[in-house]
Amino acid sequence: MQKTIKALQAQNYLDAQGIKDHLEGVEYIIMAAPTTRDNPRTPIHFTIFLNTQDELPTDIQHAVLDKFVDQYKMSNIHDVFSQLDAVAFAETNLDSVMPMHLFKDETKSELTHTMMHIIDFEADAEGFGEVKAGSTGWSYSYDND
């Protein structure tokens, strides 16, 4: 029997103040989704949203990616995108607000967003069975201050 997964539907988007309030104390957000490629080399599309608007030097970008690779036991990393870009936040049928990387100029002009450093790539990883089975999820990490 095939399992049907309910699609995520944006019900509302946070406005500028809502985004600011929502990101208070957030260190980063990690999102994992099944790859959408026809012949994928790896099963998972990861997006890491760092709660900073600073330009990160290349060596720092590599160190941050290495931290996540080690932490989540990722392998076969490829197609890495790492730079500041626009992020909107959508309220969905799930409990936590979904980050959305806005890569099209028309979407950036339509939705209220903030700039965050995004590291986007495809990989394999241990412990992501739900994603490999077709689910998308994200997790927020908060400062311990």
C-alpha positions as CSV (number, residue, x, y, z in Angstrom):
1,M,0.0,0.0,0.0
2,Q,1.3,3.4,-0.9
3,K,1.4,6.1,1.8
4,T,-0.1,9.5,0.8
5,I,1.6,12.5,2.3
6,K,-0.4,15.7,2.7
7,A,1.3,18.5,0.7
8,L,2.5,21.6,2.7
9,Q,0.4,24.6,1.9
10,A,1.3,28.1,2.9
11,Q,-1.6,29.5,4.8
12,N,0.0,32.9,5.7
13,Y,3.3,34.6,5.3
14,L,5.0,36.5,8.1
15,D,5.4,40.2,7.7
16,A,8.6,42.1,8.5
17,Q,7.9,42.4,12.3
18,G,6.7,38.8,12.4
19,I,10.0,37.6,10.8
20,K,12.0,39.7,13.2
21,D,10.1,38.3,16.2
22,H,10.2,34.8,14.9
23,L,14.0,34.8,14.4
24,E,14.7,36.1,17.9
25,G,17.2,33.7,19.4
26,V,17.4,31.4,16.4
27,E,20.9,30.3,15.5
28,Y,20.1,28.3,12.4
29,I,17.3,26.3,10.7
30,I,18.1,23.1,8.9
31,M,15.6,21.8,6.3
32,A,15.7,18.4,4.6
33,A,13.5,17.4,1.6
34,P,13.6,14.5,-0.9
35,T,15.6,15.4,-4.0
36,T,13.5,16.4,-7.0
37,R,16.1,15.3,-9.6
38,D,15.2,12.6,-12.1
39,N,18.4,10.6,-11.6
40,P,19.7,11.8,-8.3
41,R,23.2,11.0,-7.0
42,T,21.9,11.4,-3.5
43,P,18.4,11.3,-1.9
44,I,18.3,14.4,0.2
45,H,18.2,18.2,-0.6
46,F,19.4,20.1,2.5
47,T,19.0,23.8,3.1
48,I,20.7,25.4,6.1
49,F,19.5,28.9,7.0
50,L,22.1,30.7,9.2
51,N,20.5,33.6,11.1
52,T,23.0,36.2,10.0
53,Q,23.1,38.9,7.4
54,D,26.9,39.1,7.4
55,E,29.0,38.1,4.4
56,L,30.9,35.0,5.5
57,P,34.4,34.4,4.2
58,T,34.8,31.3,2.1
59,D,36.9,29.5,4.7
60,I,34.1,30.1,7.3
61,Q,31.5,28.9,4.9
62,H,33.5,25.6,4.4
63,A,33.9,25.2,8.2
64,V,30.2,25.7,8.8
65,L,29.3,23.1,6.1
66,D,31.9,20.7,7.6
67,K,30.3,21.1,11.0
68,F,26.9,20.0,9.7
69,V,28.5,17.2,7.6
70,D,30.1,15.8,10.8
71,Q,27.1,16.4,13.0
72,Y,24.5,14.8,10.7
73,K,26.9,12.1,9.3
74,M,26.4,13.4,5.7
75,S,28.1,12.0,2.7
76,N,28.4,12.5,-1.1
77,I,27.9,16.3,-0.8
78,H,27.4,18.0,-4.2
79,D,25.9,21.1,-5.8
80,V,26.7,23.4,-2.9
81,F,25.2,26.9,-3.0
82,S,26.4,29.2,-0.2
83,Q,25.6,32.9,0.0
84,L,23.3,35.6,1.4
85,D,19.8,35.4,-0.1
86,A,16.2,36.1,0.6
87,V,14.1,34.0,3.0
88,A,10.4,34.2,3.6
89,F,8.5,32.4,6.3
90,A,5.2,30.6,5.8
91,E,2.7,29.3,8.3
92,T,1.5,25.8,7.2
93,N,-0.5,23.0,8.5
94,L,2.5,22.1,10.7
95,D,3.3,23.6,14.1
96,S,6.5,25.4,13.2
97,V,6.9,28.2,10.6
98,M,8.5,27.0,7.4
99,P,11.5,28.8,6.0
100,M,11.4,29.4,2.2
101,H,14.5,30.2,0.1
102,L,13.3,32.8,-2.4
103,F,15.5,32.4,-5.4
104,K,13.3,34.0,-8.1
105,D,13.3,37.8,-8.4
106,E,9.6,37.9,-8.9
107,T,9.0,36.0,-5.7
108,K,11.4,38.2,-3.8
109,S,9.4,41.2,-4.9
110,E,6.0,39.6,-3.9
111,L,6.8,38.2,-0.5
112,T,8.1,40.0,2.6
113,H,11.5,38.4,3.4
114,T,14.8,38.8,5.2
115,M,18.3,38.1,4.1
116,M,20.0,35.1,5.6
117,H,23.1,33.1,4.8
118,I,21.9,30.0,3.0
119,I,23.9,26.8,2.5
120,D,22.0,24.6,0.0
121,F,23.2,21.2,-1.3
122,E,22.3,17.6,-1.9
123,A,23.7,14.7,0.1
124,D,23.0,11.5,1.8
125,A,22.8,11.2,5.5
126,E,22.2,8.7,8.3
127,G,19.1,9.1,10.3
128,F,16.9,10.8,7.7
129,G,14.6,7.9,6.8
130,E,11.5,9.9,6.8
131,V,13.0,12.3,4.2
132,K,14.1,9.4,2.1
133,A,10.5,8.0,2.3
134,G,9.1,11.3,0.9
135,S,8.6,13.7,3.8
136,T,10.0,17.2,4.2
137,G,11.0,18.7,7.5
138,W,12.9,21.4,9.3
139,S,14.3,22.0,12.7
140,Y,15.2,25.3,14.5
141,S,18.3,25.6,16.7
142,Y,18.3,28.4,19.3
143,D,21.1,30.3,21.0
144,N,21.8,29.0,24.5
145,D,22.3,32.5,25.9
